[in-house]
Amino acid sequence: MTNLEPIDRAILRELAADGRCSFTDLAERVGLSVSAVHQRVRRLEQRGVVRGYAARLDGDEIGLPLTAFISLTPIDPSAPDDYPKRLEHLPQIEACYSVAGDASYVLRVRVASPTALEELLRQIREVANVSTRTTVVLSTPYEDRPPAV
């Protein structure tokens, strides 16, 4: 990321703010031709700088209003560190972060209810043999902010 030209950074800022931006609009915003922007975006995708495009869904509207963060701490510190692999089959887990500190991983999960969260915690503990610490999100003033490119 450190080897990015200023025009590529400008393109990335625009895409981060609006991933559905057309090449025509993007070209106008950054001051290049449509073909030049298309070529640069394709190159950024090939380099893995742009990893993909996604829709951000409203959890309340899709029936998953409860978001929580779950910290995982191994019960047996000598156990293999394969928790992400053990838990990847659980679709309620939106993100898995390897972290420094007391916990080994922090999961971001989205579920329908406290009962569903309780069941997910049971599954996580059973499959991964970990202790958990859960923080329930009350509200989200902002999320998925574009990085300061």
DSSP file with accessible surface (Angstrom, degrees, kcal/mol):
  #  RESIDUE AA STRUCTURE BP1 BP2  ACC     N-H-->O    O-->H-N    N-H-->O    O-->H-N    TCO  KAPPA ALPHA  PHI   PSI    X-CA   Y-CA   Z-CA
    1    1 A M    >         0   0  111      0, 0.0     3,-1.0     0, 0.0    48,-0.0   0.000 360.0 360.0 360.0 -23.8    0.0    0.0    0.0
    2    2 A T  T 3   +     0   0  122      1,-0.3     0, 0.0     0, 0.0     0, 0.0   0.730 360.0  62.7 -72.6 -19.0    2.9    2.3    0.5
    3    3 A N  T 3  S+     0   0  135      2,-0.0     2,-0.4     0, 0.0    -1,-0.3   0.015  76.3 128.0 -94.1  28.8    3.8    2.2   -3.1
    4    4 A L    <   -     0   0   14     -3,-1.0     0, 0.0     1,-0.0     0, 0.0  -0.701  57.0-129.4 -89.8 137.4    0.6    3.8   -4.3
    5    5 A E     >  -     0   0   95     -2,-0.4     4,-2.2     1,-0.1     3,-0.4  -0.444  28.5-109.8 -75.2 154.7    0.6    6.8   -6.6
    6    6 A P  H  > S+     0   0  109      0, 0.0     4,-2.2     0, 0.0     5,-0.2   0.876 119.6  54.0 -55.8 -36.3   -1.6    9.8   -5.5
    7    7 A I  H  > S+     0   0   38      2,-0.2     4,-2.3     1,-0.2     5,-0.1   0.890 107.3  50.8 -68.1 -35.6   -4.0    9.1   -8.3
    8    8 A D  H  > S+     0   0    2     -3,-0.4     4,-2.7     2,-0.2    -1,-0.2   0.905 109.0  51.6 -66.5 -38.3   -4.5    5.5   -7.1
    9    9 A R  H  X S+     0   0   69     -4,-2.2     4,-2.5     2,-0.2    -2,-0.2   0.909 109.1  50.6 -62.9 -40.0   -5.1    6.7   -3.6
   10   10 A A  H  X S+     0   0   19     -4,-2.2     4,-2.1     2,-0.2    -2,-0.2   0.920 110.4  49.2 -63.9 -43.0   -7.8    9.1   -5.0
   11   11 A I  H  X S+     0   0    0     -4,-2.3     4,-2.7     1,-0.2     5,-0.2   0.932 111.3  49.8 -60.8 -45.4   -9.4    6.2   -6.8
   12   12 A L  H  X S+     0   0   14     -4,-2.7     4,-2.7     1,-0.2     5,-0.2   0.896 107.9  53.1 -63.5 -39.9   -9.3    4.1   -3.7
   13   13 A R  H  X S+     0   0  117     -4,-2.5     4,-1.7     2,-0.2    -1,-0.2   0.930 112.0  45.8 -59.4 -44.1  -10.9    6.8   -1.6
   14   14 A E  H  X S+     0   0   57     -4,-2.1     4,-2.2     1,-0.2    -2,-0.2   0.923 114.3  47.1 -66.9 -43.1  -13.7    7.1   -4.1
   15   15 A L  H  < S+     0   0   18     -4,-2.7    -1,-0.2     1,-0.2    -2,-0.2   0.876 110.1  53.3 -66.9 -36.6  -14.3    3.4   -4.4
   16   16 A A  H  < S+     0   0   37     -4,-2.7     3,-0.3    -5,-0.2    -1,-0.2   0.875 113.3  43.7 -65.5 -35.2  -14.2    3.0   -0.6
   17   17 A A  H  < S+     0   0   63     -4,-1.7     2,-0.2     1,-0.3    -2,-0.2   0.836 136.0  11.3 -77.0 -33.3  -16.9    5.7   -0.3
   18   18 A D    ><  -     0   0   65     -4,-2.2     3,-1.7    -5,-0.2    -1,-0.3  -0.706  60.3-179.0-150.5  90.4  -19.0    4.2   -3.2
   19   19 A G  T 3  S+     0   0   34     -3,-0.3    -4,-0.1     1,-0.3    -3,-0.1   0.654  85.9  58.5 -66.9 -14.4  -18.1    0.8   -4.5
   20   20 A R  T 3  S+     0   0  231     -5,-0.1    -1,-0.3     2,-0.0    -5,-0.1   0.342  74.6 133.1 -96.2   6.9  -20.8    1.0   -7.1
   21   21 A C    <   -     0   0   15     -3,-1.7     2,-0.0    -7,-0.2    -3,-0.0  -0.323  58.6-121.8 -58.7 131.7  -19.4    4.2   -8.6
   22   22 A S     >  -     0   0   51      1,-0.1     4,-2.9     4,-0.0     5,-0.2  -0.354  17.8-115.0 -72.1 158.4  -19.3    3.8  -12.4
   23   23 A F  H  > S+     0   0   76      1,-0.2     4,-2.8     2,-0.2     5,-0.2   0.874 117.9  55.8 -61.7 -33.3  -16.0    4.2  -14.3
   24   24 A T  H  > S+     0   0   86      2,-0.2     4,-2.1     1,-0.2    -1,-0.2   0.953 111.7  40.9 -63.8 -49.3  -17.5    7.3  -15.9
   25   25 A D  H  > S+     0   0   72      2,-0.2     4,-2.4     1,-0.2    -2,-0.2   0.908 115.5  51.7 -65.1 -40.8  -18.2    9.0  -12.5
   26   26 A L  H  X S+     0   0    0     -4,-2.9     4,-1.9     2,-0.2     5,-0.2   0.931 108.6  50.9 -62.5 -43.4  -15.0    7.7  -11.1
   27   27 A A  H  X>S+     0   0    5     -4,-2.8     5,-1.8     1,-0.2     4,-1.4   0.918 111.1  48.8 -60.5 -42.3  -13.0    9.2  -14.0
   28   28 A E  H  <5S+     0   0  157     -4,-2.1    -1,-0.2     1,-0.2    -2,-0.2   0.913 110.7  50.8 -64.2 -41.2  -14.7   12.5  -13.5
   29   29 A R  H  <5S+     0   0  112     -4,-2.4    -1,-0.2     1,-0.2    -2,-0.2   0.815 119.7  34.2 -68.1 -32.5  -14.0   12.6   -9.8
   30   30 A V  H  <5S-     0   0   20     -4,-1.9    -1,-0.2    -5,-0.2    -2,-0.2   0.461 109.7-115.3-105.4  -3.1  -10.3   11.8  -10.1
   31   31 A G  T  <5S+     0   0   65     -4,-1.4     2,-0.3     1,-0.3    -3,-0.2   0.824  72.8 115.3  79.2  32.9   -9.6   13.7  -13.4
   32   32 A L      < -     0   0   55     -5,-1.8    -1,-0.3    -6,-0.2    -2,-0.1  -0.801  69.9 -91.5-123.5 170.4   -8.7   10.9  -15.7
   33   33 A S     >  -     0   0   64     -2,-0.3     4,-2.4     1,-0.1     5,-0.2  -0.398  38.5-112.6 -74.3 160.1  -10.2    9.3  -18.8
   34   34 A V  H  > S+     0   0   66      1,-0.2     4,-2.8     2,-0.2     5,-0.2   0.921 118.2  50.2 -60.5 -43.6  -12.6    6.4  -18.4
   35   35 A S  H  > S+     0   0   88      1,-0.2     4,-2.4     2,-0.2    -1,-0.2   0.903 110.0  50.3 -65.7 -37.6  -10.1    4.0  -20.0
   36   36 A A  H  > S+     0   0   25      2,-0.2     4,-2.4     1,-0.2    -1,-0.2   0.919 112.7  46.6 -65.9 -41.5   -7.3    5.1  -17.7
   37   37 A V  H  X S+     0   0    0     -4,-2.4     4,-3.0     2,-0.2     5,-0.3   0.933 111.5  51.4 -65.5 -44.8   -9.5    4.7  -14.6
   38   38 A H  H  X S+     0   0   77     -4,-2.8     4,-2.5     1,-0.2    -2,-0.2   0.931 111.6  47.8 -57.7 -44.8  -10.6    1.3  -15.8
   39   39 A Q  H  X S+     0   0  107     -4,-2.4     4,-2.3     2,-0.2    -1,-0.2   0.921 113.2  47.3 -63.8 -43.1   -7.0    0.2  -16.3
   40   40 A R  H  X S+     0   0   46     -4,-2.4     4,-2.6     2,-0.2    -2,-0.2   0.914 112.4  48.9 -67.6 -41.6   -5.9    1.5  -12.9
   41   41 A V  H  X S+     0   0    1     -4,-3.0     4,-2.5     2,-0.2    -2,-0.2   0.938 111.0  50.5 -63.3 -44.5   -8.8   -0.2  -11.1
   42   42 A R  H  X S+     0   0  102     -4,-2.5     4,-2.6    -5,-0.3    -2,-0.2   0.924 111.5  48.5 -59.0 -42.6   -8.1   -3.5  -12.8
   43   43 A R  H  X S+     0   0   87     -4,-2.3     4,-2.3     2,-0.2     6,-0.2   0.915 110.1  51.0 -66.0 -40.5   -4.5   -3.2  -11.8
   44   44 A L  H  <>S+     0   0    0     -4,-2.6     5,-1.8     1,-0.2     6,-1.4   0.888 111.6  48.6 -64.0 -36.6   -5.4   -2.4   -8.2
   45   45 A E  H ><5S+     0   0   77     -4,-2.5     3,-1.1     4,-0.2    -2,-0.2   0.931 110.7  50.0 -66.7 -45.1   -7.7   -5.5   -8.2
   46   46 A Q  H 3<5S+     0   0  144     -4,-2.6    -2,-0.2     1,-0.3    -1,-0.2   0.864 109.1  51.9 -63.3 -35.8   -5.0   -7.7   -9.7
   47   47 A R  T 3<5S-     0   0  116     -4,-2.3    -1,-0.3    -5,-0.2    -2,-0.2   0.582 115.5-117.4 -75.6 -10.8   -2.5   -6.5   -7.0
   48   48 A G  T < 5S+     0   0   40     -3,-1.1    -3,-0.2    -4,-0.4    -2,-0.1   0.560  83.9 119.6  84.6   7.9   -5.0   -7.4   -4.3
   49   49 A V  S   <S+     0   0   43     -5,-1.8     2,-0.7     1,-0.2    -4,-0.2   0.934  80.0  43.9 -68.9 -45.1   -5.3   -3.8   -3.1
   50   50 A V  S    S-     0   0   20     -6,-1.4    -2,-0.3    -9,-0.2    -1,-0.2  -0.905  74.5-179.5 -97.2 112.0   -9.1   -3.9   -4.0
   51   51 A R        -     0   0  236     -2,-0.7     2,-0.3     1,-0.3    -1,-0.1   0.571  53.8 -56.3 -91.3 -12.2  -10.2   -7.3   -2.7
   52   52 A G        -     0   0   50      2,-0.0     2,-0.4    -4,-0.0    -1,-0.3  -0.941  47.1 -96.4 159.6-179.0  -13.8   -7.1   -3.7
   53   53 A Y        +     0   0  110     -2,-0.3     2,-0.3    -3,-0.1    -3,-0.0  -0.981  37.4 176.6-132.5 141.3  -17.1   -5.2   -3.6
   54   54 A A        -     0   0   97     -2,-0.4     2,-0.4     2,-0.0   -35,-0.2  -0.987  30.2-118.0-147.0 155.0  -19.9   -6.0   -1.2
   55   55 A A        -     0   0   85     -2,-0.3     2,-0.6   -36,-0.0    -2,-0.0  -0.742  27.6-135.3 -88.8 139.1  -23.4   -4.8   -0.2
   56   56 A R        -     0   0  159     -2,-0.4     2,-0.3    88,-0.0    -2,-0.0  -0.881  24.6-153.0 -96.1 119.2  -23.7   -3.6    3.4
   57   57 A L        -     0   0  118     -2,-0.6     2,-0.7     1,-0.0     3,-0.1  -0.694  15.7-120.3 -98.1 146.7  -26.9   -5.1    4.8
   58   58 A D     >  -     0   0   88     -2,-0.3     4,-1.4     1,-0.2     6,-0.2  -0.744  18.4-153.0 -85.1 113.5  -29.0   -3.6    7.6
   59   59 A G  T  4>S+     0   0    5     -2,-0.7     5,-3.2     1,-0.2     4,-0.3   0.868  93.6  52.7 -56.8 -39.4  -29.1   -6.3   10.4
   60   60 A D  T >45S+     0   0  109      1,-0.2     3,-1.1     3,-0.2    -1,-0.2   0.923 109.2  49.3 -62.0 -44.0  -32.5   -5.1   11.7
   61   61 A E  T 345S+     0   0  161      1,-0.2    -1,-0.2     3,-0.1    -2,-0.2   0.743 112.1  47.4 -70.1 -25.0  -34.1   -5.3    8.3
   62   62 A I  T 3<5S-     0   0   86     -4,-1.4    -1,-0.2    -3,-0.2    -2,-0.2   0.288 121.0-102.0-101.6  11.8  -32.8   -8.8    7.6
   63   63 A G  T < 5S+     0   0   43     -3,-1.1    -3,-0.2    -4,-0.3    -2,-0.1   0.706  95.8 104.8  82.0  18.8  -33.9  -10.2   11.0
   64   64 A L      < +     0   0   59     -5,-3.2    48,-0.2    -6,-0.2    -4,-0.2  -0.575  31.8 151.3-127.9  69.8  -30.5  -10.2   12.6
   65   65 A P        +     0   0   65      0, 0.0     2,-0.6     0, 0.0    -5,-0.2   0.658  47.0  84.0 -79.3 -14.0  -30.6   -7.2   15.0
   66   66 A L  E     -A  111   0A  24     45,-2.2    45,-2.9    -7,-0.2     2,-0.4  -0.804  53.1-179.1-101.2 118.6  -28.2   -8.4   17.6
   67   67 A T  E     +A  110   0A   9     -2,-0.6    70,-3.0    70,-0.4     2,-0.3  -0.910   8.4 171.4-110.4 141.6  -24.5   -7.8   17.1
   68   68 A A  E     -AB 109 136A   0     41,-2.0    41,-2.9    -2,-0.4     2,-0.5  -0.978  29.5-134.8-145.4 156.9  -21.9   -8.9   19.6
   69   69 A F  E     -AB 108 135A  72     66,-2.9    66,-3.0    -2,-0.3     2,-0.5  -0.965  21.8-163.5-111.3 131.0  -18.2   -9.3   20.0
   70   70 A I  E     -AB 107 134A   0     37,-2.5    37,-2.9    -2,-0.5     2,-0.4  -0.967   5.7-152.7-121.0 118.1  -16.9  -12.6   21.5
   71   71 A S  E     -AB 106 133A  29     62,-3.2    62,-1.6    -2,-0.5     2,-0.5  -0.757  12.3-150.5 -88.6 134.4  -13.4  -12.9   22.8
   72   72 A L  E     -AB 105 132A   1     33,-3.1    32,-3.1    -2,-0.4    33,-1.2  -0.917  15.3-179.8-110.0 129.3  -12.0  -16.4   22.7
   73   73 A T  E     - B   0 131A  50     58,-2.5    58,-3.2    -2,-0.5    30,-0.1  -0.996  32.2-116.5-125.5 127.0   -9.4  -17.6   25.2
   74   74 A P  E     - B   0 130A  28      0, 0.0    56,-0.2     0, 0.0    55,-0.1  -0.346  10.3-153.1 -62.6 139.1   -8.0  -21.2   25.0
   75   75 A I  S    S+     0   0  102     54,-1.5    55,-0.1     1,-0.3    54,-0.1   0.878  95.5  38.8 -74.7 -39.6   -8.8  -23.5   27.9
   76   76 A D  S >  S-     0   0   71     53,-0.5     3,-2.3     1,-0.1    -1,-0.3  -0.912  74.5-161.6-112.3 104.3   -5.7  -25.5   27.1
   77   77 A P  T 3  S+     0   0  116      0, 0.0    -1,-0.1     0, 0.0    -2,-0.0   0.730  90.6  58.2 -60.2 -19.6   -2.9  -23.1   26.0
   78   78 A S  T 3  S+     0   0  103     -3,-0.1     3,-0.1     2,-0.0    -2,-0.0   0.519  82.2 110.9 -88.0  -2.9   -1.0  -26.0   24.4
   79   79 A A  S <  S-     0   0   23     -3,-2.3     0, 0.0     1,-0.1     0, 0.0  -0.319  84.7 -86.2 -67.5 152.5   -3.9  -26.8   22.1
   80   80 A P        -     0   0   84      0, 0.0     2,-1.7     0, 0.0    -1,-0.1  -0.292  34.6-123.0 -59.8 144.5   -3.4  -26.1   18.4
   81   81 A D  S    S+     0   0  104      1,-0.2    -3,-0.0    -3,-0.1    -2,-0.0  -0.534  72.6 120.9 -88.7  70.2   -4.2  -22.5   17.3
   82   82 A D     >  +     0   0   61     -2,-1.7     4,-2.2     1,-0.1     3,-0.2  -0.004  21.9 125.8-122.3  29.3   -6.8  -23.6   14.7
   83   83 A Y  H  > S+     0   0    5      1,-0.2     4,-1.9     2,-0.2     5,-0.2   0.889  70.5  55.8 -60.6 -42.8   -9.9  -21.8   16.0
   84   84 A P  H  > S+     0   0   48      0, 0.0     4,-1.1     0, 0.0    -1,-0.2   0.929 111.0  45.9 -56.6 -41.4  -10.7  -19.9   12.8
   85   85 A K  H  4 S+     0   0  140      1,-0.2     3,-0.4    -3,-0.2     4,-0.3   0.916 112.0  51.0 -66.6 -41.5  -10.8  -23.2   10.9
   86   86 A R  H  < S+     0   0   61     -4,-2.2    -1,-0.2     1,-0.2     3,-0.2   0.783 118.5  37.8 -65.7 -27.3  -12.9  -24.9   13.6
   87   87 A L  H >< S+     0   0    5     -4,-1.9     3,-2.2    -5,-0.2    -1,-0.2   0.510  84.2  97.3-104.7  -6.1  -15.4  -22.0   13.6
   88   88 A E  T 3< S+     0   0  127     -4,-1.1    -1,-0.1    -3,-0.4    -2,-0.1   0.732  75.7  65.9 -62.6 -19.3  -15.6  -21.1    9.9
   89   89 A H  T 3  S+     0   0  116     -4,-0.3    -1,-0.3    -3,-0.2    -2,-0.1   0.603  79.1  92.9 -77.0  -8.8  -18.8  -23.3    9.4
   90   90 A L    X   -     0   0   11     -3,-2.2     3,-1.7     1,-0.2    -1,-0.1  -0.741  60.0-165.2 -89.9 106.8  -20.8  -21.0   11.7
   91   91 A P  T 3  S+     0   0  113      0, 0.0    -1,-0.2     0, 0.0    19,-0.1   0.686  80.8  72.6 -69.0 -15.1  -22.5  -18.4    9.4
   92   92 A Q  T 3  S+     0   0   57     17,-0.1    18,-2.0    -3,-0.1     2,-0.7   0.714  78.2  89.4 -70.5 -18.7  -23.4  -16.1   12.3
   93   93 A I  E <   +C  109   0A  30     -3,-1.7    16,-0.2    16,-0.2     3,-0.1  -0.713  51.4 175.7 -83.6 112.5  -19.7  -15.2   12.6
   94   94 A E  E     +     0   0A  81     14,-2.7     2,-0.3    -2,-0.7    15,-0.2   0.767  66.1   9.6 -86.1 -31.2  -19.1  -12.2   10.4
   95   95 A A  E     -C  108   0A  19     13,-1.5    13,-2.4     2,-0.0     2,-0.4  -0.995  55.3-158.5-151.4 149.5  -15.4  -11.6   11.2
   96   96 A C  E     -C  107   0A  55     -2,-0.3     2,-0.5    11,-0.2    11,-0.2  -0.988  15.2-169.2-132.0 119.8  -12.6  -13.3   13.1
   97   97 A Y  E     -C  106   0A  98      9,-3.0     9,-2.4    -2,-0.4     2,-0.5  -0.945  18.3-141.3-114.4 127.2   -9.7  -11.2   14.4
   98   98 A S  E     -C  105   0A  92     -2,-0.5     2,-0.3     7,-0.2     7,-0.2  -0.748  37.7-174.3 -79.4 128.5   -6.5  -12.5   15.8
   99   99 A V        -     0   0   53      5,-2.0     2,-0.3    -2,-0.5    -2,-0.0  -0.865  28.3-123.3-130.3 159.8   -5.6  -10.2   18.6
  100  100 A A  S    S+     0   0  102     -2,-0.3     2,-0.3     2,-0.0     3,-0.2  -0.719  73.1  50.6 -93.6 151.1   -2.9   -9.4   21.2
  101  101 A G  S    S-     0   0   67     -2,-0.3    -2,-0.1     1,-0.2     0, 0.0  -0.847 111.2 -30.0 122.6-158.6   -3.9   -9.4   24.8
  102  102 A D  S    S+     0   0  160     -2,-0.3    -1,-0.2   -29,-0.0     2,-0.2   0.890 121.4  61.5 -66.5 -40.6   -5.7  -11.9   27.1
  103  103 A A        -     0   0   17     -3,-0.2   -30,-0.2     1,-0.1     3,-0.1  -0.495  68.2-150.3 -84.7 158.4   -7.8  -13.3   24.3
  104  104 A S  S    S+     0   0   34    -32,-3.1    -5,-2.0     1,-0.3     2,-0.3   0.791  80.2  11.0 -92.0 -37.5   -6.5  -15.1   21.2
  105  105 A Y  E     -AC  72  98A  21    -33,-1.2   -33,-3.1    -7,-0.2     2,-0.4  -0.972  58.8-151.2-139.8 154.9   -9.3  -14.1   18.9
  106  106 A V  E     -AC  71  97A  27     -9,-2.4    -9,-3.0    -2,-0.3     2,-0.4  -0.999  16.8-158.3-126.6 130.2  -12.3  -11.7   18.8
  107  107 A L  E     -AC  70  96A   0    -37,-2.9   -37,-2.5    -2,-0.4     2,-0.6  -0.854   9.2-149.1-105.9 142.4  -15.3  -12.6   16.7
  108  108 A R  E     -AC  69  95A  41    -13,-2.4   -14,-2.7    -2,-0.4   -13,-1.5  -0.964  28.8-179.7-106.3 123.9  -18.0  -10.2   15.4
  109  109 A V  E     -AC  68  93A   0    -41,-2.9   -41,-2.0    -2,-0.6     2,-0.4  -0.862  21.4-157.9-124.9 156.9  -21.3  -12.0   15.3
  110  110 A R  E     +A   67   0A  31    -18,-2.0     2,-0.3    -2,-0.3   -43,-0.2  -0.990  23.0 163.5-136.5 126.5  -24.8  -11.2   14.2
  111  111 A V  E     -A   66   0A   4    -45,-2.9   -45,-2.2    -2,-0.4   -48,-0.0  -0.858  44.0-115.5-138.6 172.0  -27.8  -13.1   15.4
  112  112 A A  S    S-     0   0   53     -2,-0.3   -45,-0.1   -48,-0.2     3,-0.1   0.755  86.5  -9.2 -82.0 -27.4  -31.6  -12.8   15.7
  113  113 A S  S  > S-     0   0   40    -47,-0.1     4,-2.2     1,-0.1     5,-0.2  -0.981  71.7 -92.5-162.2 167.8  -32.0  -12.8   19.5
  114  114 A P  H  > S+     0   0   96      0, 0.0     4,-2.6     0, 0.0     5,-0.2   0.884 124.9  54.9 -58.5 -36.7  -30.4  -13.3   22.9
  115  115 A T  H  > S+     0   0  102      1,-0.2     4,-2.2     2,-0.2     5,-0.2   0.912 107.1  49.2 -63.0 -41.9  -31.5  -16.9   22.7
  116  116 A A  H  > S+     0   0   33      2,-0.2     4,-2.4     1,-0.2    -1,-0.2   0.884 110.6  51.2 -65.2 -36.2  -29.7  -17.3   19.4
  117  117 A L  H  X S+     0   0   13     -4,-2.2     4,-2.8     2,-0.2    -2,-0.2   0.927 108.4  51.6 -65.1 -43.0  -26.6  -15.7   20.9
  118  118 A E  H  X S+     0   0  138     -4,-2.6     4,-2.0     1,-0.2    -2,-0.2   0.923 111.2  47.4 -59.9 -42.6  -26.7  -18.1   23.8
  119  119 A E  H  X S+     0   0   77     -4,-2.2     4,-2.3     2,-0.2    -1,-0.2   0.913 111.1  51.1 -66.3 -41.7  -26.9  -21.1   21.4
  120  120 A L  H  X S+     0   0    0     -4,-2.4     4,-2.8     1,-0.2    -2,-0.2   0.925 108.4  52.0 -62.2 -43.6  -24.0  -19.7   19.3
  121  121 A L  H  X S+     0   0   19     -4,-2.8     4,-2.7     1,-0.2     5,-0.2   0.913 108.4  51.5 -59.4 -40.9  -21.9  -19.3   22.4
  122  122 A R  H  X S+     0   0  104     -4,-2.0     4,-2.3    -5,-0.2    -1,-0.2   0.941 111.5  47.1 -60.1 -46.1  -22.6  -22.9   23.3
  123  123 A Q  H  X S+     0   0   48     -4,-2.3     4,-2.9     2,-0.2     5,-0.3   0.917 112.1  49.7 -63.3 -43.6  -21.6  -24.1   19.8
  124  124 A I  H  X S+     0   0    0     -4,-2.8     4,-2.6     1,-0.2     5,-0.3   0.942 112.7  46.6 -61.1 -48.1  -18.4  -22.0   19.9
  125  125 A R  H  X S+     0   0  112     -4,-2.7     4,-1.4    -5,-0.2     5,-0.5   0.901 116.0  46.0 -61.5 -40.6  -17.3  -23.3   23.3
  126  126 A E  H  < S+     0   0  137     -4,-2.3    -2,-0.2    -5,-0.2    -1,-0.2   0.939 118.3  39.2 -68.9 -47.9  -18.1  -26.9   22.3
  127  127 A V  H  < S+     0   0   51     -4,-2.9    -2,-0.2    -5,-0.2    -3,-0.2   0.886 127.7  31.2 -73.0 -38.9  -16.4  -26.8   18.9
  128  128 A A  H  < S-     0   0    0     -4,-2.6    -1,-0.2    -5,-0.3    -2,-0.2   0.567  93.6-132.9-100.2 -10.9  -13.3  -24.7   19.8
  129  129 A N     <  +     0   0   79     -4,-1.4   -54,-1.5    -5,-0.3   -53,-0.5   0.970  60.8 132.0  54.4  57.0  -12.8  -25.7   23.5
  130  130 A V  E     -B   74   0A   3     -5,-0.5     2,-0.3   -56,-0.2    -1,-0.2  -0.890  59.7-119.4-130.1 161.4  -12.4  -22.1   24.5
  131  131 A S  E     -B   73   0A  56    -58,-3.2   -58,-2.5    -2,-0.3     2,-0.3  -0.768  35.7-149.0 -96.2 153.1  -13.8  -19.8   27.2
  132  132 A T  E     -B   72   0A  27     -2,-0.3     2,-0.4   -60,-0.2   -60,-0.2  -0.892  19.2-164.7-125.2 154.6  -15.6  -16.8   25.9
  133  133 A R  E     -B   71   0A 185    -62,-1.6   -62,-3.2    -2,-0.3     2,-0.4  -0.982  21.9-157.1-135.2 123.5  -16.3  -13.2   27.0
  134  134 A T  E     -B   70   0A  46     -2,-0.4     2,-0.5   -64,-0.2   -64,-0.2  -0.858  14.9-170.1-113.9 136.3  -19.1  -11.5   25.2
  135  135 A T  E     -B   69   0A  80    -66,-3.0   -66,-2.9    -2,-0.4     2,-0.4  -0.989  17.7-147.5-120.1 120.7  -19.9   -7.8   24.6
  136  136 A V  E     -B   68   0A  70     -2,-0.5     2,-0.4   -68,-0.2   -68,-0.2  -0.738  15.5-127.5 -90.0 134.0  -23.3   -7.0   23.2
  137  137 A V        -     0   0   38    -70,-3.0   -70,-0.4    -2,-0.4     3,-0.1  -0.682  21.0-173.7 -82.0 127.3  -23.6   -4.0   20.9
  138  138 A L        -     0   0  171     -2,-0.4     2,-0.3     1,-0.4    -1,-0.2   0.848  69.4 -15.1 -87.8 -41.1  -26.3   -1.6   21.9
  139  139 A S        -     0   0   92      3,-0.0    -1,-0.4   -72,-0.0     3,-0.1  -0.975  55.9-134.4-156.1 164.2  -26.0    0.8   18.9
  140  140 A T        -     0   0   68     -2,-0.3     3,-0.1     1,-0.1    -3,-0.0  -0.853  14.2-177.2-127.8  93.2  -23.6    1.5   16.1
  141  141 A P  S    S-     0   0  115      0, 0.0     2,-0.3     0, 0.0    -1,-0.1   0.870  78.1  -8.8 -60.1 -36.4  -23.0    5.2   15.5
  142  142 A Y        +     0   0  159     -3,-0.1     2,-0.3     3,-0.0     3,-0.1  -0.980  67.2 174.5-157.5 158.0  -20.8    4.3   12.6
  143  143 A E        +     0   0   79     -2,-0.3    -3,-0.0    -3,-0.1     0, 0.0  -0.983  60.4  25.8-158.6 154.4  -19.3    1.3   11.0
  144  144 A D  S    S-     0   0   85     -2,-0.3    -1,-0.1     1,-0.2   -88,-0.0   0.869  71.7-179.9  55.5  39.3  -17.3    0.3    7.9
  145  145 A R        -     0   0  159      1,-0.1    -1,-0.2    -3,-0.1     3,-0.1  -0.477  35.0-103.7 -67.4 142.5  -15.8    3.7    7.5
  146  146 A P        -     0   0   66      0, 0.0    -1,-0.1     0, 0.0  -133,-0.1  -0.396  40.9-105.8 -66.4 144.8  -13.4    4.0    4.6
  147  147 A P        -     0   0   92      0, 0.0     2,-1.7     0, 0.0  -131,-0.1  -0.308  32.8-103.2 -66.9 155.8   -9.7    3.9    5.5
  148  148 A A              0   0  111     -3,-0.1  -135,-0.0    -2,-0.0    -3,-0.0  -0.631 360.0 360.0 -80.0  85.6   -7.8    7.2    5.3
  149  149 A V              0   0   26     -2,-1.7  -136,-0.1  -140,-0.1  -140,-0.0  -0.554 360.0 360.0 -77.6 360.0   -6.0    6.3    2.1
